[in-house]
């Protein structure tokens, strides 16, 4: 297996532990077991320990969400089509992530003091980009910002409700409704 493929697999395995357990609950023993590496080998890959792993995972989650969803906001298509493509891409991102965006998980826990500014800055950028698409669809700036915020509220709220009820169908239904979004 090529090294980059091994690194991708390692990041996915570690990410799942953080999604399942949160930052506080993800122990080095669990992370090592999920990765298939010893604790010493895990420290070889991440000398900064769990904090470095979380930082790498945040950067990876941002890159994945950007590639699969937010990049779809760019293009010459009408705003409505770009928003529909975005929601479809976000659904794909969540599917690949096991149903939860790691950024949301890490923003709620004890990693917040370390990673919170990075996560917050990224979300504000994404909200601004969504706002611009709503403006391109004919909404005034305040209304566009409100619509962008509401869209993010639904996307992240649906993840939370699905997790709280242990019912993935709630998230799937919400994503299907959003895919029919009109600007």
C-alpha positions as CSV (number, residue, x, y, z in Angstrom):
1,X,0.0,0.0,0.0
2,X,1.5,3.4,-1.0
3,X,2.5,5.6,1.9
4,X,-0.2,8.3,1.2
5,X,-2.8,5.6,1.1
6,X,-1.7,4.3,4.4
7,X,-1.7,7.8,5.9
8,X,-5.3,8.3,4.6
9,X,-6.4,5.1,6.1
10,X,-4.7,6.0,9.4
11,X,-6.4,9.4,9.5
12,X,-9.8,7.8,8.7
13,X,-9.4,5.3,11.6
14,X,-8.3,7.9,14.1
15,X,-11.1,10.2,12.9
16,X,-13.7,7.5,13.7
17,X,-12.4,7.2,17.3
18,X,-12.7,10.9,17.8
19,X,-16.2,10.9,16.2
20,X,-17.3,8.0,18.4
21,X,-15.7,9.2,21.6
22,X,-15.1,12.9,21.4
23,X,-11.7,14.4,22.1
24,X,-11.9,13.7,25.8
25,X,-12.9,10.1,25.4
26,X,-10.5,9.2,22.7
27,X,-7.7,7.5,24.7
28,X,-4.3,6.7,23.2
29,X,-5.0,3.0,23.8
30,X,-8.2,3.3,21.7
31,X,-6.5,5.3,19.1
32,X,-3.6,2.8,18.9
33,X,-6.0,-0.1,18.7
34,X,-8.1,1.5,15.9
35,X,-5.0,2.4,14.0
36,X,-3.4,-1.0,14.3
37,X,-0.3,0.6,15.6
38,X,1.4,0.5,18.9
39,X,1.4,3.6,21.0
40,X,5.1,4.2,20.2
41,X,4.4,3.9,16.5
42,X,1.4,6.3,16.8
43,X,3.7,8.8,18.6
44,X,6.2,8.3,15.7
45,X,3.5,9.5,13.3
46,X,2.2,12.1,15.7
47,X,4.9,13.3,18.1
48,X,2.5,15.9,19.5
49,X,0.2,13.1,20.7
50,X,-3.6,13.4,20.7
51,X,-3.5,17.2,20.2
52,X,-1.5,16.8,17.0
53,X,-3.8,14.0,15.8
54,X,-6.8,16.3,16.4
55,X,-5.2,19.1,14.5
56,X,-4.4,16.9,11.6
57,X,-7.9,15.5,11.6
58,X,-9.4,19.0,11.6
59,X,-7.3,19.9,8.6
60,X,-8.3,16.7,6.9
61,X,-12.0,17.2,7.6
62,X,-11.8,20.8,6.3
63,X,-10.1,19.5,3.1
64,X,-12.7,16.8,2.6
65,X,-15.7,19.1,3.2
66,X,-14.1,21.6,0.9
67,X,-13.5,19.1,-1.9
68,X,-16.8,17.2,-1.6
69,X,-19.2,20.0,-0.8
70,X,-18.0,23.6,-0.6
71,X,-16.1,23.6,-3.9
72,X,-19.5,23.0,-5.5
73,X,-20.6,26.5,-4.6
74,X,-18.2,27.8,-7.3
75,X,-19.2,27.8,-10.9
76,X,-21.2,29.5,-13.6
77,X,-24.4,27.6,-12.8
78,X,-27.4,29.4,-11.3
79,X,-27.3,29.7,-7.5
80,X,-30.1,27.2,-7.0
81,X,-28.1,24.5,-8.9
82,X,-24.9,25.3,-7.0
83,X,-26.8,25.0,-3.7
84,X,-28.3,21.7,-4.7
85,X,-24.9,20.4,-5.7
86,X,-23.5,21.6,-2.4
87,X,-26.1,19.8,-0.4
88,X,-25.5,16.6,-2.4
89,X,-21.8,17.0,-1.8
90,X,-22.3,17.6,1.9
91,X,-24.4,14.4,2.1
92,X,-21.5,12.5,0.4
93,X,-19.1,14.1,2.9
94,X,-21.2,12.9,5.8
95,X,-21.6,9.5,4.3
96,X,-17.8,9.1,4.0
97,X,-17.5,10.5,7.6
98,X,-19.9,8.0,9.2
99,X,-22.7,10.6,9.5
100,X,-21.0,13.2,11.7
101,X,-18.7,16.0,10.7
102,X,-15.6,15.8,12.9
103,X,-15.5,19.6,13.2
104,X,-18.8,19.7,15.0
105,X,-17.7,16.9,17.4
106,X,-14.4,18.6,18.2
107,X,-16.0,22.1,18.5
108,X,-18.2,20.9,21.4
109,X,-15.5,19.2,23.6
110,X,-12.4,20.0,25.5
111,X,-10.5,20.5,22.2
112,X,-12.3,23.8,21.8
113,X,-9.7,26.0,23.5
114,X,-7.0,24.6,21.1
115,X,-9.0,24.0,17.9
116,X,-11.9,26.3,18.4
117,X,-10.5,29.4,16.6
118,X,-9.5,27.3,13.6
119,X,-12.9,25.6,13.4
120,X,-14.8,28.9,14.0
121,X,-12.8,30.7,11.3
122,X,-13.5,27.9,8.8
123,X,-17.2,27.9,9.5
124,X,-17.4,31.7,9.2
125,X,-15.7,31.4,5.8
126,X,-18.1,28.7,4.7
127,X,-21.1,30.8,5.9
128,X,-19.7,33.8,3.9
129,X,-19.4,31.6,0.8
130,X,-23.0,30.3,1.2
131,X,-24.2,33.9,1.7
132,X,-22.6,35.0,-1.5
133,X,-24.4,32.2,-3.4
134,X,-27.7,33.2,-1.9
135,X,-27.0,36.8,-2.9
136,X,-26.2,35.6,-6.4
137,X,-29.7,34.0,-6.3
138,X,-31.3,37.4,-5.7
139,X,-31.4,37.7,-1.9
140,X,-30.4,40.9,-0.2
141,X,-27.3,40.7,2.0
142,X,-29.1,40.3,5.3
143,X,-31.6,37.8,3.9
144,X,-28.7,35.9,2.2
145,X,-26.8,35.7,5.5
146,X,-29.9,34.5,7.3
147,X,-30.5,31.8,4.7
148,X,-26.8,30.7,4.8
149,X,-27.0,30.5,8.6
150,X,-30.3,28.5,8.4
151,X,-28.8,26.1,6.0
152,X,-25.8,25.4,8.3
153,X,-28.2,25.1,11.2
154,X,-30.2,22.4,9.4
155,X,-27.0,20.6,8.2
156,X,-25.4,20.5,11.7
157,X,-28.7,20.3,13.7
158,X,-29.8,17.2,11.7
159,X,-26.4,15.5,12.5
160,X,-27.0,16.2,16.2
161,X,-30.6,15.0,16.3
162,X,-29.5,11.9,14.4
163,X,-26.8,11.3,17.0
164,X,-29.1,12.0,19.9
165,X,-31.8,9.6,18.7
166,X,-29.4,7.1,17.2
167,X,-31.5,7.3,14.0
168,X,-29.6,8.0,10.9
169,X,-32.8,8.2,8.9
170,X,-33.4,11.7,10.4
171,X,-30.2,13.0,8.8
172,X,-31.0,11.3,5.5
173,X,-34.5,12.8,5.4
174,X,-33.1,16.2,6.2
175,X,-30.5,16.0,3.5
176,X,-33.1,14.8,0.9
177,X,-35.3,17.8,1.8
178,X,-32.3,20.2,1.5
179,X,-31.4,18.7,-1.9
180,X,-34.6,20.1,-3.2
181,X,-33.7,23.5,-1.7
182,X,-34.9,26.6,-3.6
183,X,-33.0,29.9,-3.3
